[in-house]
Each structure stands twice: as C-alpha cells, then as structure tokens.
C-alpha cells in the first residue's frame, strides 16, 4: 500500500495580500492595468500550472493528465489582513486546517484527480516514484512537479492579479500609500523577530494553507483502489503550528490597525 498526500501546495489563494499588493513593498513597479477579471486570470494561472506540471512529469518519464479548472470557489477573498482578530487566531489560526477537515467531512476529498487512475495501473515501486516526482517529499525541502509549477505560474501572474484586484476593488490608492508599504515592512520585521522566516504576507499564508492540505492522505490498496483519510496523528501539531503563526501575525499587525483604517478612509475620499 502506498500513501499519497491528496492536497498539495497548488491552490492559488487570492488573499488580502494580493488584493492590497503586499508584494509591492519589495517591488515598487506598478503592474500594467488589466482588463481581465480575477477569475479569468486565475484560470490562466491554473492552465499554466497544469501545463508546466505535465511537461515536468513527461520529462521524468511519466504521463500526466492536465486537470480542468475547478471553478471560482478556489478564489478566496477573505477581506483585509486586519479582519482576523487575536481571539479568532487563538481559536482556529487562519482557518486552513478547519477548512480541510470541513471539506473532508462534507465529501470534498482529493479523489477527483484524474491522475489517480493512472497511478492505479502502476506497480508499487513505480507508483512510489510517480508520487515523489509529482508531490515531492512531505516535510522536506524536496518539491514535486506540482509545487514548482504552481510557484512558477503564480510568479508569472502575480503582477496581473494585483493590477486586476486593485482596479476591481478600488484599492489603487491603498497600494500607493507609503503608510501601507511601511505597515508591511514593519510586519515582516516583527515576524522575523518572532522567529519566522517571511518574504510577504501572501507567501506566509500560502505556506500554512499548503501545510493544512497535507493532512488529507490518499491510500491505494493492493488492487489500486484509492481511499482518502485525514492523518489524525498530525492534525493537532499542524493546527497548533497554524494557530501560533496566526497569533504572531495578528499581533504584529495589531499596532497598525488604526493607521490601516485611516488609509482605507482616505482612499474613499
């Protein structure tokens, strides 16, 4: 029997950091205006990710079926980085672990991947190799084809996401406000002082979203039939790690809440 993680770091989470252009603190160049909607850009990003994954798997000698776009439910718009309170963070972190567990209970599992059928036809050693190439190695720094493809596609489309988001939600003035850029710089300094290695708020959220996704496991029996389950042995630890990270992030943002509200108010005037 081989065990596979059914959810991986490939969900493009459009968090408030993208909507507000968090990465603008590292790059002051404003992206060109976009006439496409967020979902249209998300679809392009998904298609590129699947194409890159296909090419990567093919280069390693494996077949890969490009998955269809799963729909607009993938695009999560939680609001601003300041919507999460300390109390909420202490109770459920960012909510990613809870979402994975809720989806699983409601029957939304990772068994809809068409590539599962390909793996069912492989012998155990080949299936293990397929799994390693596609998903990488969990809890290690060895990425799989999907993860590297996801990162490449997101890097390509991140400026377009920011441009479309700022236009659609009228946040251009927020993006250009030096006070906001300073808030993000201060947040990163605070988080690093707390022991976290951060590049941006966006990437920080993506890390914990991906980690929560590894809790759902797919196992194949001797006949190759897949079944999904939650890795209960890791739930408590992953949840606590997420809670600790969410509390630290929220505490680092808390001193700036009033200034952020001023920035939003000024952007409306």
Rosetta silent file (secondary structure, phi, psi, omega in degrees, C-alpha in Angstrom):
SEQUENCE: XXXXXXXXXXXXXXXXXXXXXXXXXXXXXXXXXXXXXXXXXXXXXXXXXXXXXXXXXXXXXXXXXXXXXXXXXXXXXXXXXXXXXXXXXXXXXXXXXXXXXXXXXXXXXXXXXXXXXXXXXXXXXXXXXXXXXXXXXXXXXXXXXXXXXXXXXXXXXXXXXXXXXXXXXXXXXXXXXXXXXXXXXXXXXXXXXXXXXXXXXXXXXXXXXXXXXXXXXXXXXXXXXXXXXXXXXXXXXXXXXXXXXXXXXXXXXXXXXXXXXXXXXXXXX
SCORE:     score description
SCORE:     0.000 S_00000001
   1 L     0.000  135.667  179.530    0.000    0.000    0.000 S_00000001
   2 E  -115.379  140.900 -178.184    1.318    3.456   -0.879 S_00000001
   3 E  -107.731  129.866 -177.998    0.323    6.639    0.886 S_00000001
   4 E  -125.725  142.648  170.435   -0.074    9.878   -1.027 S_00000001
   5 E   -76.805  128.254 -174.831   -0.944   13.402    0.061 S_00000001
   6 L   -89.396  -19.648  177.817   -4.108   14.276   -1.847 S_00000001
   7 L  -117.716  134.013 -175.788   -3.968   18.012   -1.408 S_00000001
   8 L  -129.424 -178.208 -174.680   -0.817   19.904   -2.312 S_00000001
   9 L   -80.588   59.286 -177.516    0.530   23.406   -2.492 S_00000001
  10 L  -125.932    2.165  179.048   -1.236   24.272   -5.710 S_00000001
  11 L   -81.133  119.092  179.826   -4.302   26.187   -4.565 S_00000001
  12 L   -80.413  102.079 -177.488   -3.896   29.795   -5.642 S_00000001
  13 L   -89.362  110.720  179.288   -5.145   31.629   -2.594 S_00000001
  14 L   -85.706   81.866 -178.372   -6.049   35.203   -3.502 S_00000001
  15 L   -82.053  177.517  179.877   -5.592   36.615   -0.014 S_00000001
  16 H   -62.828  -24.622  178.632   -5.767   40.218    1.012 S_00000001
  17 H   -64.671  -34.031  174.214   -2.042   40.465    0.471 S_00000001
  18 H   -74.338  -44.799 -177.849   -2.628   40.014   -3.249 S_00000001
  19 H   -60.602  -35.132 -177.525   -5.691   42.259   -3.241 S_00000001
  20 L  -100.236    2.624  176.529   -3.776   45.004   -1.476 S_00000001
  21 L    70.811   44.435 -178.185   -0.483   44.413   -3.263 S_00000001
  22 H   -54.799  -38.910 -176.460    1.540   43.271   -0.271 S_00000001
  23 H   -70.639   -4.276  176.936    4.447   42.331   -2.508 S_00000001
  24 H   -63.488  -20.030  179.825    4.632   45.950   -3.613 S_00000001
  25 H   -71.324  -19.204  174.227    6.919   46.524   -0.637 S_00000001
  26 L   -97.454  -20.232 -175.520    9.566   44.517   -2.441 S_00000001
  27 L  -137.374  111.240 -175.632    8.769   45.836   -5.906 S_00000001
  28 L   -84.160   -6.228  177.639    7.762   49.438   -6.437 S_00000001
  29 L   -73.485  124.464  179.774    6.969   48.935  -10.117 S_00000001
  30 L   -82.658  134.054  179.210    3.204   49.012  -10.605 S_00000001
  31 L   -67.316  156.438  178.574    1.838   46.309  -12.937 S_00000001
  32 L   -65.270  146.082  177.782    0.106   47.297  -16.135 S_00000001
  33 L   -56.712  145.043 -178.880   -3.683   47.734  -15.900 S_00000001
  34 L  -118.872  137.761  177.441   -5.618   44.569  -16.647 S_00000001
  35 L   -95.174   -1.873 -179.119   -8.973   44.300  -18.401 S_00000001
  36 L   -89.950  152.705  176.898   -9.424   40.692  -17.248 S_00000001
  37 L   -78.624  165.533  178.859  -11.345   39.618  -14.168 S_00000001
  38 H   -59.260  -42.402 -178.011   -9.665   37.907  -11.233 S_00000001
  39 H   -66.834  -37.309  177.930  -11.274   34.592  -12.159 S_00000001
  40 H   -62.960  -40.897  178.022  -10.099   34.863  -15.785 S_00000001
  41 H   -67.930  -39.158  178.675   -6.545   35.456  -14.580 S_00000001
  42 H   -61.903  -40.207  177.906   -6.912   32.616  -12.091 S_00000001
  43 H   -62.847  -42.398  177.623   -7.996   30.308  -14.918 S_00000001
  44 H   -63.059  -40.580  179.972   -4.926   31.282  -16.959 S_00000001
  45 H   -63.465  -43.111  179.131   -2.703   30.686  -13.936 S_00000001
  46 H   -62.402  -45.423 -179.082   -4.256   27.261  -13.380 S_00000001
  47 H   -62.910  -39.594  178.018   -3.845   26.271  -17.036 S_00000001
  48 H   -65.887  -43.050  178.381   -0.186   27.317  -16.991 S_00000001
  49 H   -57.557  -45.796 -178.577    0.398   25.396  -13.775 S_00000001
  50 H   -67.548  -36.745  177.878   -1.118   22.232  -15.252 S_00000001
  51 H   -65.678  -42.433  178.821    0.849   22.625  -18.481 S_00000001
  52 H   -66.599  -38.358  177.440    4.109   23.045  -16.562 S_00000001
  53 H   -63.049  -43.586  178.458    3.266   20.053  -14.379 S_00000001
  54 H   -57.985  -47.473 -178.172    2.592   17.967  -17.496 S_00000001
  55 H   -64.579  -40.048  179.875    5.934   18.947  -19.025 S_00000001
  56 H   -64.212  -45.702  179.608    7.786   18.275  -15.774 S_00000001
  57 H   -65.892  -40.835  179.709    6.233   14.818  -15.347 S_00000001
  58 H   -62.431  -38.685  179.779    6.825   13.965  -19.009 S_00000001
  59 H   -64.555  -24.630  178.652   10.479   14.938  -18.655 S_00000001
  60 L   -94.487    4.772  175.752   10.731   12.394  -15.828 S_00000001
  61 L    89.186   17.900 -178.699    9.119    9.696  -17.945 S_00000001
  62 L  -118.496  148.796  174.080    5.591    9.814  -16.508 S_00000001
  63 L   -80.974  147.586  177.434    2.216   10.515  -18.063 S_00000001
  64 L  -145.643  131.430  178.170    0.160   13.345  -16.569 S_00000001
  65 L   -97.363  120.768  179.492   -3.426   14.395  -17.292 S_00000001
  66 L   -67.096  127.005 -176.186   -3.953   18.143  -17.018 S_00000001
  67 L   -79.394  142.954  177.301   -6.769   18.779  -14.554 S_00000001
  68 L   -70.050  153.822  177.963   -9.710   21.037  -15.510 S_00000001
  69 L   -59.347  128.092 -173.658  -10.109   24.342  -13.730 S_00000001
  70 L   -79.159   -6.521  175.020  -12.060   23.632  -10.531 S_00000001
  71 L   111.769  171.800 -173.157  -14.135   26.803  -10.573 S_00000001
  72 H   -68.719  -14.401  179.921  -14.456   30.147   -8.860 S_00000001
  73 H   -64.366  -15.840  178.179  -14.798   28.578   -5.410 S_00000001
  74 H   -71.678  -25.617 -174.675  -11.000   28.360   -5.439 S_00000001
  75 L   -86.929  104.915 -177.089  -10.672   32.135   -5.299 S_00000001
  76 L   -98.124  126.711 -179.633  -10.993   33.066   -1.656 S_00000001
  77 L  -118.174   84.530 -173.024  -11.459   36.721   -0.819 S_00000001
  78 L   -79.540   -2.901 -179.921  -11.255   36.963    2.973 S_00000001
  79 L   108.034 -139.748 -179.022  -11.058   40.745    3.155 S_00000001
  80 L   -99.656  164.266  178.231   -8.127   42.654    4.620 S_00000001
  81 L   -62.052  -15.318 -176.078   -5.225   41.306    6.683 S_00000001
  82 L   -93.705    2.581 -179.204   -6.801   43.029    9.664 S_00000001
  83 L   -71.389  -24.443 -178.438  -10.063   41.052    9.591 S_00000001
  84 L   -85.210  121.886  179.305   -8.609   38.303   11.785 S_00000001
  85 L   -87.748  163.599  176.969   -8.823   39.103   15.485 S_00000001
  86 H   -58.921  -41.225 -178.982   -6.469   37.815   18.167 S_00000001
  87 H   -62.324  -44.261  178.992   -9.348   35.792   19.622 S_00000001
  88 H   -65.195  -40.496 -179.842  -10.089   34.147   16.267 S_00000001
  89 H   -62.804  -41.415 -179.879   -6.402   33.440   15.691 S_00000001
  90 H   -67.518  -29.175 -177.127   -6.085   31.772   19.096 S_00000001
  91 H   -83.433  -43.592 -173.238   -9.144   29.613   18.434 S_00000001
  92 H  -143.053   18.417  178.789   -8.575   28.419   14.866 S_00000001
  93 L    61.777 -137.164  176.547   -5.494   30.083   13.391 S_00000001
  94 L   -83.225  -10.745 -179.368   -6.067   31.243    9.833 S_00000001
  95 L    94.063    3.605 -176.226   -8.797   28.629    9.425 S_00000001
  96 H   -71.282  -44.057  177.939   -6.952   26.494    6.875 S_00000001
  97 H   -62.505  -44.719  179.369   -6.871   23.288    8.935 S_00000001
  98 H   -59.456  -37.419 -179.570  -10.535   23.717    9.815 S_00000001
  99 H   -66.740  -42.542  178.819  -11.358   24.167    6.118 S_00000001
 100 H   -62.070  -45.152 -179.645   -9.565   20.964    5.122 S_00000001
 101 H   -65.758  -39.498  179.104  -11.333   18.994    7.853 S_00000001
 102 H   -66.289  -43.986  178.539  -14.705   20.534    6.970 S_00000001
 103 H   -60.254  -41.770 -178.852  -14.248   19.805    3.266 S_00000001
 104 H   -64.440  -44.006  179.723  -13.337   16.211    4.049 S_00000001
 105 H   -62.860  -30.771 -179.116  -16.377   15.728    6.284 S_00000001
 106 L   -89.227    7.766  176.231  -18.582   17.136    3.516 S_00000001
 107 L    87.194    5.447  178.371  -17.174   14.682    0.977 S_00000001
 108 L   -90.309   89.931 -176.706  -14.880   17.145   -0.796 S_00000001
 109 L  -111.537  179.262 -179.342  -11.746   14.998   -0.982 S_00000001
 110 L   -87.548   18.126 -175.532   -8.737   14.797   -3.271 S_00000001
 111 L   -85.010    5.916 -178.833  -10.050   11.735   -5.076 S_00000001
 112 L   -91.949    2.714  179.871  -11.203   13.723   -8.115 S_00000001
 113 L   -71.420  118.764 -179.066   -7.702   13.937   -9.581 S_00000001
 114 L   -62.626  -18.342  179.917   -7.772   12.125  -12.972 S_00000001
 115 H   -75.135  -12.143  174.600   -4.150   11.135  -12.419 S_00000001
 116 H   -61.262  -37.869 -179.267   -5.241    8.750   -9.663 S_00000001
 117 H   -66.070  -31.992  176.825   -6.445    6.380  -12.368 S_00000001
 118 H   -66.741  -40.564 -178.053   -3.006    6.440  -13.950 S_00000001
 119 H   -69.741  -28.378 -179.698   -1.375    5.534  -10.656 S_00000001
 120 H   -61.926  -26.946 -176.268   -3.795    2.653  -10.107 S_00000001
 121 L   -86.839   -3.455 -176.130   -2.253    0.864  -13.103 S_00000001
 122 L   -94.816  152.703  172.936    1.309    1.105  -11.759 S_00000001
 123 L   -75.437  167.480 -172.840    3.149   -1.371   -9.596 S_00000001
 124 H   -57.717  -47.946 -179.877    4.101   -0.210   -6.106 S_00000001
 125 H   -61.027  -41.402 -179.779    7.701    0.885   -6.825 S_00000001
 126 H   -69.030  -37.726  178.269    6.659    2.829   -9.932 S_00000001
 127 H   -64.158  -39.803  177.169    3.697    4.366   -8.089 S_00000001
 128 H   -61.924  -41.549  179.604    6.028    5.486   -5.300 S_00000001
 129 H   -66.167  -41.886  178.126    8.317    7.089   -7.865 S_00000001
 130 H   -58.168  -47.452 -179.182    5.365    8.772   -9.580 S_00000001
 131 H   -59.096  -44.876 -178.026    4.213   10.139   -6.228 S_00000001
 132 H   -64.530  -42.366 -179.746    7.653   11.519   -5.379 S_00000001
 133 H   -67.614  -40.094 -176.914    8.060   13.249   -8.729 S_00000001
 134 H   -75.984  -47.029 -172.525    4.556   14.743   -8.654 S_00000001
 135 H  -102.545  -14.727 -172.436    4.239   15.716   -4.993 S_00000001
 136 E    78.568 -160.278  179.804    7.802   15.831   -3.722 S_00000001
 137 L  -116.039  119.870 -178.985    8.530   14.634   -0.199 S_00000001
 138 L   -60.738  143.304  178.798    6.252   15.855    2.606 S_00000001
 139 L    61.583   32.345  175.331    8.002   17.647    5.495 S_00000001
 140 L  -142.751  177.656  179.254   11.162   18.127    3.460 S_00000001
 141 L   -95.752   15.239  179.989   12.633   20.687    1.106 S_00000001
 142 L   -93.511  106.666 -178.858   12.213   18.396   -1.910 S_00000001
 143 E   -82.903  160.231  174.843    9.425   19.874   -4.100 S_00000001
 144 L  -103.214  178.589 -178.950    7.376   17.994   -6.641 S_00000001
 145 H   -60.240  -39.163 -178.460    6.368   18.949  -10.161 S_00000001
 146 H   -66.443  -41.759 -178.686    3.067   20.421   -8.994 S_00000001
 147 H   -65.050  -46.905 -179.382    4.650   22.630   -6.364 S_00000001
 148 H   -66.032  -37.114  178.073    7.335   24.006   -8.670 S_00000001
 149 H   -66.398  -41.650  178.691    4.767   24.512  -11.443 S_00000001
 150 H   -60.141  -46.271 -178.701    2.431   26.289   -9.025 S_00000001
 151 H   -64.534  -40.770 -179.810    5.184   28.628   -7.865 S_00000001
 152 H   -66.011  -43.199 -178.885    6.276   29.412  -11.423 S_00000001
 153 H   -66.641  -42.798 -179.304    2.733   30.115  -12.627 S_00000001
 154 H   -65.430  -39.715  178.925    1.903   32.299   -9.644 S_00000001
 155 H   -60.700  -39.657 -179.280    5.137   34.269  -10.037 S_00000001
 156 H   -66.140  -41.078 -172.449    4.251   34.959  -13.663 S_00000001
 157 H   -99.067   -4.220 -177.705    0.701   36.128  -12.954 S_00000001
 158 H   -56.357  -44.291  178.527    1.095   37.810   -9.536 S_00000001
 159 H   -62.024  -37.087  179.060    1.527   41.324  -11.015 S_00000001
 160 H   -68.263  -39.671  174.660   -1.571   40.828  -13.166 S_00000001
 161 H   -56.139  -47.721 -176.249   -3.525   39.597  -10.141 S_00000001
 162 H   -64.129  -40.682 -179.641   -2.546   42.704   -8.214 S_00000001
 163 H   -63.901  -47.531 -179.100   -3.476   45.028  -11.071 S_00000001
 164 H   -64.384  -41.872 -177.722   -6.888   43.420  -11.615 S_00000001
 165 H   -64.920  -44.664 -177.969   -7.622   43.256   -7.899 S_00000001
 166 H   -64.303  -35.593  178.416   -6.711   46.864   -7.235 S_00000001
 167 H   -70.236  -45.158 -172.687   -8.932   48.004  -10.107 S_00000001
 168 H   -72.397  -29.569 -179.064  -11.925   45.847   -9.207 S_00000001
 169 L  -109.736   10.874  174.082  -11.950   46.681   -5.510 S_00000001
 170 L    57.466   51.011 -179.797  -10.745   50.279   -5.898 S_00000001
 171 L  -113.319   17.081 -177.695   -7.596   49.855   -3.821 S_00000001
 172 H   -57.909  -42.694 -178.151   -5.122   51.661   -6.078 S_00000001
 173 H   -67.096  -30.537  176.472   -4.703   54.499   -3.607 S_00000001
 174 H   -67.626  -44.075  179.829   -4.054   51.994   -0.835 S_00000001
 175 H   -57.713  -36.709 -174.724   -1.368   50.317   -2.918 S_00000001
 176 H   -88.781   -6.304 -177.181    0.361   53.627   -3.478 S_00000001
 177 L   -75.675  122.383 -178.896    0.108   54.805    0.108 S_00000001
 178 H   -61.821  -28.981  179.383    3.524   54.851    1.748 S_00000001
 179 H   -63.898  -37.073  179.470    1.898   54.165    5.115 S_00000001
 180 H   -68.647  -44.564  177.491    0.645   50.818    3.861 S_00000001
 181 H   -58.908  -39.756  179.120    4.039   49.819    2.470 S_00000001
 182 H   -65.246  -38.328  177.177    5.523   50.772    5.840 S_00000001
 183 H   -58.158  -45.292 -178.945    2.964   48.593    7.635 S_00000001
 184 H   -67.538  -37.619  175.683    4.039   45.604    5.588 S_00000001
 185 H   -62.726  -44.027  179.737    7.727   46.347    6.196 S_00000001
 186 H   -65.311  -37.849  178.501    7.070   46.606    9.934 S_00000001
 187 H   -61.788  -45.354 -179.365    5.051   43.373    9.873 S_00000001
 188 H   -63.411  -40.906  177.778    7.922   41.480    8.254 S_00000001
 189 H   -62.654  -44.132  179.415   10.420   42.865   10.788 S_00000001
 190 H   -62.138  -43.778 -178.247    8.102   41.918   13.654 S_00000001
 191 H   -67.769  -37.865  177.785    7.560   38.402   12.305 S_00000001
 192 H   -66.229  -38.249  176.583   11.279   37.836   11.807 S_00000001
 193 H   -64.349  -28.034  178.748   11.893   38.981   15.380 S_00000001
 194 L   -82.517   -1.228  175.963    9.296   36.389   16.437 S_00000001
 195 L   100.489    9.090 -179.269   11.331   33.678   14.735 S_00000001
 196 L  -102.289  138.874  175.304    9.500   33.379   11.406 S_00000001
 197 L   -91.624  107.482 -174.391   11.201   33.498    8.034 S_00000001
 198 L  -123.623  147.288  174.704    8.879   35.651    5.932 S_00000001
 199 L  -111.899  -39.636  177.685    9.022   37.157    2.467 S_00000001
 200 L  -161.290  163.930  177.195    5.494   38.563    2.298 S_00000001
 201 H   -63.383  -36.854  179.197    2.131   38.143    3.952 S_00000001
 202 H   -59.102  -51.556 -177.830    0.925   36.363    0.815 S_00000001
 203 H   -66.880  -32.363  178.369    3.646   33.723    0.932 S_00000001
 204 H   -63.101  -45.243  177.260    3.212   33.305    4.676 S_00000001
 205 H   -65.181  -40.366 -178.341   -0.468   32.434    4.223 S_00000001
 206 H   -61.133  -38.581 -179.372    0.319   30.173    1.295 S_00000001
 207 H   -60.210  -46.142 -176.681    2.756   28.171    3.432 S_00000001
 208 H   -77.994  -28.815  172.837    0.171   27.372    6.104 S_00000001
 209 H   -63.690  -43.488  179.433   -2.581   26.756    3.570 S_00000001
 210 H   -66.005  -42.023  179.988   -0.328   24.191    1.883 S_00000001
 211 H   -60.932  -42.329  178.208    0.651   22.589    5.176 S_00000001
 212 H   -61.763  -36.512 -179.288   -3.012   22.121    6.100 S_00000001
 213 H   -63.864  -25.341 -179.149   -3.594   20.464    2.726 S_00000001
 214 L   -74.694   -5.891 -179.914   -1.081   17.720    3.506 S_00000001
 215 L   -72.300  -24.431  178.855   -3.370   16.439    6.280 S_00000001
 216 E   -89.063  125.185 -174.524   -5.578   14.681    3.744 S_00000001
 217 E  -117.842  140.377  172.918   -3.999   11.426    2.608 S_00000001
 218 E  -109.462  129.117  176.005   -4.900    9.083   -0.244 S_00000001
 219 E  -116.065  143.323  176.396   -4.046    5.402    0.124 S_00000001
 220 E  -111.255  129.889  178.401   -4.195    2.767   -2.601 S_00000001
 221 L   -79.850 -173.188 -176.170   -4.968   -0.803   -1.689 S_00000001
 222 L   -64.264  -23.487  177.777   -3.463   -3.858   -3.393 S_00000001
 223 L   -90.167    0.178  179.050   -5.965   -3.519   -6.220 S_00000001
 224 L    85.610    7.246 -179.269   -5.030    0.121   -6.709 S_00000001
 225 L   -77.672  128.175 -178.123   -8.330    1.480   -5.393 S_00000001
 226 E   -87.364  142.472  170.884   -7.863    4.903   -3.751 S_00000001
 227 E  -136.671  145.956 -177.828   -9.392    5.930   -0.438 S_00000001
 228 E  -108.060  147.044  173.394   -8.906    9.216    1.380 S_00000001
 229 E  -153.296  164.435  177.465   -8.482    9.861    5.079 S_00000001
 230 E   -91.737  134.204  177.826   -7.222   12.536    7.424 S_00000001
 231 L   -76.628   85.490 -175.279   -3.824   11.995    9.025 S_00000001
 232 H   -60.907  -26.338 -177.895   -5.116   12.311   12.588 S_00000001
 233 H   -67.255  -18.600 -177.794   -1.618   11.855   14.008 S_00000001
 234 H  -110.677   -9.260 -174.323   -0.600   15.252   12.596 S_00000001
 235 H   -57.386  -50.406 -175.814   -3.798   17.284   12.969 S_00000001
 236 H   -61.004  -43.399 -178.222   -3.067   18.616   16.464 S_00000001
 237 H   -68.242  -44.776 -179.754    0.506   19.625   15.630 S_00000001
 238 H   -65.065  -39.654  178.466   -0.346   21.250   12.296 S_00000001
 239 H   -63.053  -43.850 -178.088   -3.299   23.074   13.879 S_00000001
 240 H   -66.908  -39.198  176.420   -1.134   24.367   16.727 S_00000001
 241 H   -59.920  -41.443  179.723    1.590   25.500   14.328 S_00000001
 242 H   -67.384  -41.475  178.392   -1.042   27.388   12.357 S_00000001
 243 H   -61.524  -46.594  179.704   -2.524   28.940   15.492 S_00000001
 244 H   -59.125  -42.837 -179.448    0.908   30.060   16.699 S_00000001
 245 H   -66.978  -41.742 -179.395    1.658   31.607   13.304 S_00000001
 246 H   -66.136  -40.487  178.763   -1.732   33.318   13.089 S_00000001
 247 H   -63.833  -45.700  179.403   -1.419   34.754   16.588 S_00000001
 248 H   -60.855  -45.143 -179.251    2.066   36.087   15.844 S_00000001
 249 H   -63.197  -45.202 -178.809    0.930   37.596   12.536 S_00000001
 250 H   -65.468  -39.863  177.366   -2.159   39.193   14.053 S_00000001
 251 H   -64.749  -36.895  178.811   -0.178   40.609   16.957 S_00000001
 252 H   -70.607  -27.790  177.981    2.348   42.086   14.540 S_00000001
 253 H   -84.891  -26.692 -172.671   -0.450   43.726   12.541 S_00000001
 254 H   -51.964  -44.813 -178.371   -2.450   44.912   15.570 S_00000001
 255 L   -62.638  -15.911 -175.160   -0.457   48.128   16.254 S_00000001
 256 L  -103.195    3.121 -174.681   -1.163   49.266   12.703 S_00000001
 257 H   -59.212  -45.241 -177.186   -4.929   48.674   12.640 S_00000001
 258 H   -64.016  -42.298  179.272   -5.852   52.321   13.254 S_00000001
 259 H   -64.586  -39.328  179.342   -3.457   53.577   10.563 S_00000001
 260 H   -62.645  -40.888  177.821   -4.795   50.994    8.130 S_00000001
 261 H   -63.984  -35.952  176.029   -8.356   52.195    8.730 S_00000001
 262 H   -63.650  -40.501  179.628   -7.165   55.747    8.073 S_00000001
 263 H   -62.462  -44.830  178.843   -5.620   54.621    4.800 S_00000001
 264 H   -62.404  -41.953 -179.976   -8.889   52.990    3.735 S_00000001
 265 H   -64.547  -41.339  178.164  -10.868   56.074    4.719 S_00000001
 266 H   -64.707  -32.322 -178.495   -8.518   58.333    2.797 S_00000001
 267 H   -71.292  -18.306 -179.822   -8.844   56.090   -0.252 S_00000001
 268 H   -88.989  -17.124 -175.260  -12.607   56.664   -0.251 S_00000001
 269 L   -81.377    0.000    0.000  -12.382   60.457   -0.162 S_00000001
